[in-house]
Amino acid sequence: MAGAKFEPAYRRVVLKVSGEGLAPAGGVGLGADALRHVANEICSAHDLGVEVAVVVGGGNLVRGASFVRQCSIPEATAHQMGMLATVINALALQETLESMGASSRVLSAVHMHAVCEPYVRQDCLRHMEQGRVVVLAGGTGRPFVTTDSAAALAALELDADAVLKATQVEGVYTADPKVDPRAQFCARLTYDEVINQRLRVMDLSAVEMCQRKSVVIRVFNLHEPGNVKRILMGEDVGTVVGEAAE
Protein backbone atom coordinates (compact mmCIF):
# COMPACT_ATOMS: atom_id res chain seq x y z
CA MET A 1 0.00 0.00 0.00
CA ALA A 2 1.36 3.40 -0.95
CA GLY A 3 2.76 5.30 1.99
CA ALA A 4 2.79 2.23 4.25
CA LYS A 5 5.45 2.40 6.93
CA PHE A 6 8.26 -0.13 6.58
CA GLU A 7 8.46 -2.59 9.44
CA PRO A 8 11.79 -4.39 9.85
CA ALA A 9 11.79 -8.13 10.47
CA TYR A 10 13.04 -7.55 14.02
CA ARG A 11 12.61 -4.50 16.25
CA ARG A 12 15.53 -5.23 18.61
CA VAL A 13 18.54 -7.45 17.94
CA VAL A 14 21.76 -8.59 19.56
CA LEU A 15 24.61 -8.75 17.05
CA LYS A 16 27.44 -11.10 18.03
CA VAL A 17 30.78 -10.21 16.43
CA SER A 18 33.88 -12.26 17.17
CA GLY A 19 37.23 -10.63 17.78
CA GLU A 20 38.33 -12.11 14.46
CA GLY A 21 35.62 -10.06 12.77
CA LEU A 22 37.36 -6.86 13.91
CA ALA A 23 40.84 -7.97 12.91
CA PRO A 24 42.88 -7.49 9.74
CA ALA A 25 43.83 -10.44 7.54
CA GLY A 26 45.42 -13.04 9.79
CA GLY A 27 42.95 -12.51 12.62
CA VAL A 28 45.32 -10.77 15.05
CA GLY A 29 44.93 -7.23 16.37
CA LEU A 30 42.48 -4.55 15.23
CA GLY A 31 41.97 -3.61 11.60
CA ALA A 32 40.69 -0.19 10.54
CA ASP A 33 38.95 -1.61 7.46
CA ALA A 34 37.34 -4.39 9.49
CA LEU A 35 36.11 -1.93 12.11
CA ARG A 36 34.63 0.34 9.45
CA HIS A 37 32.92 -2.59 7.74
CA VAL A 38 31.32 -3.82 10.96
CA ALA A 39 30.30 -0.28 11.90
CA ASN A 40 28.72 0.17 8.46
CA GLU A 41 26.68 -2.99 8.96
CA ILE A 42 25.53 -1.75 12.37
CA CYS A 43 24.66 1.69 11.00
CA SER A 44 22.53 0.09 8.29
CA ALA A 45 20.43 -1.54 11.02
CA HIS A 46 20.33 1.63 13.09
CA ASP A 47 19.12 3.60 10.06
CA LEU A 48 16.15 1.23 9.73
CA GLY A 49 15.09 2.12 13.26
CA VAL A 50 16.18 -1.22 14.72
CA GLU A 51 17.54 -1.16 18.27
CA VAL A 52 20.98 -2.79 18.30
CA ALA A 53 23.14 -4.26 21.05
CA VAL A 54 26.52 -5.60 19.92
CA VAL A 55 28.40 -8.28 21.86
CA VAL A 56 32.08 -8.41 20.91
CA GLY A 57 34.58 -11.20 21.41
CA GLY A 58 38.26 -10.78 22.19
CA GLY A 59 40.04 -13.61 20.40
CA ASN A 60 41.90 -11.25 18.07
CA LEU A 61 43.81 -9.92 21.09
CA VAL A 62 43.86 -12.74 23.64
CA ARG A 63 43.11 -16.42 23.16
CA GLY A 64 42.81 -17.78 26.67
CA ALA A 65 43.24 -21.42 25.67
CA SER A 66 46.65 -20.65 24.19
CA PHE A 67 47.83 -19.03 27.41
CA VAL A 68 46.69 -22.01 29.45
CA ARG A 69 48.65 -24.39 27.23
CA GLN A 70 51.78 -22.30 26.81
CA CYS A 71 52.11 -20.45 30.12
CA SER A 72 51.63 -21.22 33.78
CA ILE A 73 48.45 -19.14 33.90
CA PRO A 74 45.31 -20.56 35.54
CA GLU A 75 42.38 -20.98 33.17
CA ALA A 76 40.22 -18.57 35.16
CA THR A 77 42.86 -15.85 34.77
CA ALA A 78 43.12 -16.53 31.05
CA HIS A 79 39.35 -16.06 30.73
CA GLN A 80 39.60 -12.78 32.64
CA MET A 81 42.30 -11.61 30.23
CA GLY A 82 39.93 -12.40 27.39
CA MET A 83 37.20 -10.34 29.03
CA LEU A 84 39.52 -7.34 29.20
CA ALA A 85 40.34 -7.82 25.51
CA THR A 86 36.66 -7.44 24.66
CA VAL A 87 36.67 -4.00 26.30
CA ILE A 88 39.48 -2.87 23.98
CA ASN A 89 37.50 -4.12 20.98
CA ALA A 90 34.33 -2.47 22.23
CA LEU A 91 36.00 0.92 22.65
CA ALA A 92 37.45 0.72 19.14
CA LEU A 93 34.05 -0.15 17.68
CA GLN A 94 32.31 2.58 19.66
CA GLU A 95 34.64 5.27 18.37
CA THR A 96 34.26 3.98 14.81
CA LEU A 97 30.48 4.16 15.14
CA GLU A 98 30.66 7.68 16.55
CA SER A 99 32.86 8.76 13.63
CA MET A 100 30.08 7.59 11.31
CA GLY A 101 27.43 9.58 13.15
CA ALA A 102 25.91 6.77 15.22
CA SER A 103 25.61 7.60 18.91
CA SER A 104 27.05 4.70 20.90
CA ARG A 105 27.87 3.59 24.43
CA VAL A 106 30.08 0.81 25.79
CA LEU A 107 28.66 -1.10 28.76
CA SER A 108 30.89 -3.67 30.41
CA ALA A 109 30.06 -6.60 32.66
CA VAL A 110 33.57 -6.10 34.08
CA HIS A 111 33.34 -2.76 35.85
CA MET A 112 35.94 -0.16 34.90
CA HIS A 113 34.28 3.16 35.60
CA ALA A 114 37.08 5.34 34.21
CA VAL A 115 36.75 3.68 30.80
CA CYS A 116 33.10 2.79 30.20
CA GLU A 117 29.75 2.36 31.87
CA PRO A 118 28.99 -0.74 33.94
CA TYR A 119 26.36 -3.00 32.45
CA VAL A 120 23.01 -2.34 34.08
CA ARG A 121 19.99 -3.73 32.27
CA GLN A 122 17.78 -0.67 32.70
CA ASP A 123 20.54 1.69 31.58
CA CYS A 124 21.17 -0.46 28.53
CA LEU A 125 17.49 -0.46 27.58
CA ARG A 126 17.31 3.30 28.06
CA HIS A 127 20.26 3.87 25.73
CA MET A 128 18.66 1.69 23.07
CA GLU A 129 15.28 3.36 23.40
CA GLN A 130 17.01 6.72 22.94
CA GLY A 131 18.51 5.58 19.65
CA ARG A 132 22.01 4.67 20.77
CA VAL A 133 23.91 1.58 19.71
CA VAL A 134 25.13 -0.25 22.80
CA VAL A 135 28.35 -2.25 22.63
CA LEU A 136 28.48 -4.89 25.36
CA ALA A 137 31.91 -5.88 26.64
CA GLY A 138 33.30 -8.16 29.32
CA GLY A 139 31.25 -11.21 28.37
CA THR A 140 29.12 -12.16 31.35
CA GLY A 141 31.74 -10.89 33.79
CA ARG A 142 32.52 -14.44 34.88
CA PRO A 143 35.17 -16.89 33.63
CA PHE A 144 34.33 -20.15 31.85
CA VAL A 145 31.46 -18.54 29.93
CA THR A 146 31.83 -17.70 26.24
CA THR A 147 30.75 -14.51 24.50
CA ASP A 148 28.22 -16.62 22.56
CA SER A 149 26.49 -17.29 25.86
CA ALA A 150 26.87 -13.62 26.77
CA ALA A 151 25.04 -12.71 23.54
CA ALA A 152 22.23 -15.17 24.24
CA LEU A 153 21.91 -13.92 27.82
CA ALA A 154 21.80 -10.32 26.59
CA ALA A 155 19.03 -11.24 24.15
CA LEU A 156 16.97 -12.70 26.98
CA GLU A 157 17.62 -9.81 29.36
CA LEU A 158 16.92 -7.13 26.75
CA ASP A 159 13.88 -8.87 25.26
CA ALA A 160 15.50 -9.00 21.82
CA ASP A 161 13.77 -10.68 18.91
CA ALA A 162 16.89 -12.23 17.41
CA VAL A 163 20.58 -12.94 17.84
CA LEU A 164 22.51 -12.19 14.66
CA LYS A 165 25.64 -14.36 14.77
CA ALA A 166 28.28 -12.96 12.39
CA THR A 167 30.66 -15.63 11.10
CA GLN A 168 33.35 -16.24 8.48
CA VAL A 169 31.11 -18.49 6.32
CA GLU A 170 27.63 -18.30 4.77
CA GLY A 171 25.83 -19.91 7.69
CA VAL A 172 25.58 -23.34 9.30
CA TYR A 173 26.94 -26.43 7.57
CA THR A 174 26.79 -30.13 8.45
CA ALA A 175 30.59 -29.99 8.80
CA ASP A 176 33.35 -27.41 8.51
CA PRO A 177 33.20 -26.35 4.82
CA LYS A 178 36.83 -25.24 4.97
CA VAL A 179 37.85 -28.81 5.80
CA ASP A 180 35.15 -31.11 4.42
CA PRO A 181 34.12 -30.57 0.76
CA ARG A 182 31.02 -32.71 1.41
CA ALA A 183 29.68 -30.26 3.98
CA GLN A 184 26.10 -29.24 3.20
CA PHE A 185 24.59 -25.84 3.88
CA CYS A 186 21.57 -25.71 6.20
CA ALA A 187 19.15 -22.88 5.42
CA ARG A 188 16.76 -23.60 8.29
CA LEU A 189 17.18 -25.53 11.51
CA THR A 190 15.23 -26.00 14.70
CA TYR A 191 16.82 -25.50 18.10
CA ASP A 192 16.49 -29.23 18.76
CA GLU A 193 18.23 -30.13 15.49
CA VAL A 194 21.17 -27.92 16.40
CA ILE A 195 21.38 -29.34 19.91
CA ASN A 196 20.83 -33.01 19.01
CA GLN A 197 23.22 -32.93 16.04
CA ARG A 198 25.69 -30.73 17.93
CA LEU A 199 25.99 -28.42 14.93
CA ARG A 200 28.50 -25.60 15.14
CA VAL A 201 26.11 -22.66 15.37
CA MET A 202 27.19 -21.31 18.72
CA ASP A 203 27.70 -22.84 22.14
CA LEU A 204 24.91 -25.31 22.86
CA SER A 205 24.18 -23.56 26.16
CA ALA A 206 23.60 -20.35 24.17
CA VAL A 207 21.23 -22.16 21.80
CA GLU A 208 19.33 -23.59 24.76
CA MET A 209 18.97 -20.10 26.25
CA CYS A 210 17.56 -18.75 22.99
CA GLN A 211 15.16 -21.69 22.77
CA ARG A 212 13.85 -20.89 26.24
CA LYS A 213 12.33 -17.61 25.01
CA SER A 214 12.05 -18.44 21.29
CA VAL A 215 14.75 -15.94 20.32
CA VAL A 216 15.57 -16.52 16.65
CA ILE A 217 19.24 -17.08 15.76
CA ARG A 218 20.45 -15.85 12.36
CA VAL A 219 23.90 -17.10 11.33
CA PHE A 220 25.41 -15.20 8.41
CA ASN A 221 28.61 -14.19 6.63
CA LEU A 222 29.97 -11.01 8.15
CA HIS A 223 32.17 -10.29 5.15
CA GLU A 224 29.30 -9.88 2.67
CA PRO A 225 28.42 -6.16 2.69
CA GLY A 226 24.75 -5.47 3.35
CA ASN A 227 23.92 -8.81 4.97
CA VAL A 228 22.67 -7.26 8.22
CA LYS A 229 20.32 -4.95 6.34
CA ARG A 230 19.09 -7.83 4.16
CA ILE A 231 18.24 -9.87 7.24
CA LEU A 232 16.32 -6.97 8.74
CA MET A 233 14.52 -6.40 5.42
CA GLY A 234 13.21 -9.95 5.67
CA GLU A 235 15.45 -11.58 3.06
CA ASP A 236 16.68 -15.17 3.28
CA VAL A 237 20.29 -14.72 4.31
CA GLY A 238 22.40 -17.35 6.01
CA THR A 239 20.85 -19.89 8.36
CA VAL A 240 17.73 -19.39 10.47
CA VAL A 241 17.52 -21.28 13.76
CA GLY A 242 14.18 -21.25 15.52
CA GLU A 243 11.01 -23.20 16.19
CA ALA A 244 9.81 -25.72 13.62
CA ALA A 245 7.47 -23.15 12.05
CA GLU A 246 10.14 -20.43 11.65
C-alpha positions in Angstrom: 0.0 0.0 0.0 1.4 3.4 -0.9 2.8 5.3 2.0 2.8 2.2 4.2 5.4 2.4 6.9 8.3 -0.1 6.6 8.5 -2.6 9.4 11.8 -4.4 9.9 11.8 -8.1 10.5 13.0 -7.5 14.0 12.6 -4.5 16.3 15.5 -5.2 18.6 18.5 -7.5 17.9 21.8 -8.6 19.6 24.6 -8.7 17.0 27.4 -11.1 18.0 30.8 -10.2 16.4 33.9 -12.3 17.2 37.2 -10.6 17.8 38.3 -12.1 14.5 35.6 -10.1 12.8 37.4 -6.9 13.9 40.8 -8.0 12.9 42.9 -7.5 9.7 43.8 -10.4 7.5 45.4 -13.0 9.8 43.0 -12.5 12.6 45.3 -10.8 15.1 44.9 -7.2 16.4 42.5 -4.6 15.2 42.0 -3.6 11.6 40.7 -0.2 10.5 39.0 -1.6 7.5 37.3 -4.4 9.5 36.1 -1.9 12.1 34.6 0.3 9.5 32.9 -2.6 7.7 31.3 -3.8 11.0 30.3 -0.3 11.9 28.7 0.2 8.5 26.7 -3.0 9.0 25.5 -1.8 12.4 24.7 1.7 11.0 22.5 0.1 8.3 20.4 -1.5 11.0 20.3 1.6 13.1 19.1 3.6 10.1 16.1 1.2 9.7 15.1 2.1 13.3 16.2 -1.2 14.7 17.5 -1.2 18.3 21.0 -2.8 18.3 23.1 -4.3 21.0 26.5 -5.6 19.9 28.4 -8.3 21.9 32.1 -8.4 20.9 34.6 -11.2 21.4 38.3 -10.8 22.2 40.0 -13.6 20.4 41.9 -11.3 18.1 43.8 -9.9 21.1 43.9 -12.7 23.6 43.1 -16.4 23.2 42.8 -17.8 26.7 43.2 -21.4 25.7 46.6 -20.6 24.2 47.8 -19.0 27.4 46.7 -22.0 29.5 48.6 -24.4 27.2 51.8 -22.3 26.8 52.1 -20.5 30.1 51.6 -21.2 33.8 48.4 -19.1 33.9 45.3 -20.6 35.5 42.4 -21.0 33.2 40.2 -18.6 35.2 42.9 -15.8 34.8 43.1 -16.5 31.0 39.4 -16.1 30.7 39.6 -12.8 32.6 42.3 -11.6 30.2 39.9 -12.4 27.4 37.2 -10.3 29.0 39.5 -7.3 29.2 40.3 -7.8 25.5 36.7 -7.4 24.7 36.7 -4.0 26.3 39.5 -2.9 24.0 37.5 -4.1 21.0 34.3 -2.5 22.2 36.0 0.9 22.7 37.5 0.7 19.1 34.1 -0.2 17.7 32.3 2.6 19.7 34.6 5.3 18.4 34.3 4.0 14.8 30.5 4.2 15.1 30.7 7.7 16.5 32.9 8.8 13.6 30.1 7.6 11.3 27.4 9.6 13.1 25.9 6.8 15.2 25.6 7.6 18.9 27.0 4.7 20.9 27.9 3.6 24.4 30.1 0.8 25.8 28.7 -1.1 28.8 30.9 -3.7 30.4 30.1 -6.6 32.7 33.6 -6.1 34.1 33.3 -2.8 35.9 35.9 -0.2 34.9 34.3 3.2 35.6 37.1 5.3 34.2 36.8 3.7 30.8 33.1 2.8 30.2 29.7 2.4 31.9 29.0 -0.7 33.9 26.4 -3.0 32.4 23.0 -2.3 34.1 20.0 -3.7 32.3 17.8 -0.7 32.7 20.5 1.7 31.6 21.2 -0.5 28.5 17.5 -0.5 27.6 17.3 3.3 28.1 20.3 3.9 25.7 18.7 1.7 23.1 15.3 3.4 23.4 17.0 6.7 22.9 18.5 5.6 19.7 22.0 4.7 20.8 23.9 1.6 19.7 25.1 -0.3 22.8 28.3 -2.3 22.6 28.5 -4.9 25.4 31.9 -5.9 26.6 33.3 -8.2 29.3 31.3 -11.2 28.4 29.1 -12.2 31.4 31.7 -10.9 33.8 32.5 -14.4 34.9 35.2 -16.9 33.6 34.3 -20.2 31.9 31.5 -18.5 29.9 31.8 -17.7 26.2 30.8 -14.5 24.5 28.2 -16.6 22.6 26.5 -17.3 25.9 26.9 -13.6 26.8 25.0 -12.7 23.5 22.2 -15.2 24.2 21.9 -13.9 27.8 21.8 -10.3 26.6 19.0 -11.2 24.2 17.0 -12.7 27.0 17.6 -9.8 29.4 16.9 -7.1 26.8 13.9 -8.9 25.3 15.5 -9.0 21.8 13.8 -10.7 18.9 16.9 -12.2 17.4 20.6 -12.9 17.8 22.5 -12.2 14.7 25.6 -14.4 14.8 28.3 -13.0 12.4 30.7 -15.6 11.1 33.3 -16.2 8.5 31.1 -18.5 6.3 27.6 -18.3 4.8 25.8 -19.9 7.7 25.6 -23.3 9.3 26.9 -26.4 7.6 26.8 -30.1 8.4 30.6 -30.0 8.8 33.3 -27.4 8.5 33.2 -26.3 4.8 36.8 -25.2 5.0 37.9 -28.8 5.8 35.2 -31.1 4.4 34.1 -30.6 0.8 31.0 -32.7 1.4 29.7 -30.3 4.0 26.1 -29.2 3.2 24.6 -25.8 3.9 21.6 -25.7 6.2 19.1 -22.9 5.4 16.8 -23.6 8.3 17.2 -25.5 11.5 15.2 -26.0 14.7 16.8 -25.5 18.1 16.5 -29.2 18.8 18.2 -30.1 15.5 21.2 -27.9 16.4 21.4 -29.3 19.9 20.8 -33.0 19.0 23.2 -32.9 16.0 25.7 -30.7 17.9 26.0 -28.4 14.9 28.5 -25.6 15.1 26.1 -22.7 15.4 27.2 -21.3 18.7 27.7 -22.8 22.1 24.9 -25.3 22.9 24.2 -23.6 26.2 23.6 -20.4 24.2 21.2 -22.2 21.8 19.3 -23.6 24.8 19.0 -20.1 26.3 17.6 -18.8 23.0 15.2 -21.7 22.8 13.8 -20.9 26.2 12.3 -17.6 25.0 12.0 -18.4 21.3 14.7 -15.9 20.3 15.6 -16.5 16.7 19.2 -17.1 15.8 20.5 -15.9 12.4 23.9 -17.1 11.3 25.4 -15.2 8.4 28.6 -14.2 6.6 30.0 -11.0 8.2 32.2 -10.3 5.1 29.3 -9.9 2.7 28.4 -6.2 2.7 24.8 -5.5 3.4 23.9 -8.8 5.0 22.7 -7.3 8.2 20.3 -5.0 6.3 19.1 -7.8 4.2 18.2 -9.9 7.2 16.3 -7.0 8.7 14.5 -6.4 5.4 13.2 -9.9 5.7 15.4 -11.6 3.1 16.7 -15.2 3.3 20.3 -14.7 4.3 22.4 -17.3 6.0 20.9 -19.9 8.4 17.7 -19.4 10.5 17.5 -21.3 13.8 14.2 -21.2 15.5 11.0 -23.2 16.2 9.8 -25.7 13.6 7.5 -23.1 12.0 10.1 -20.4 11.6 
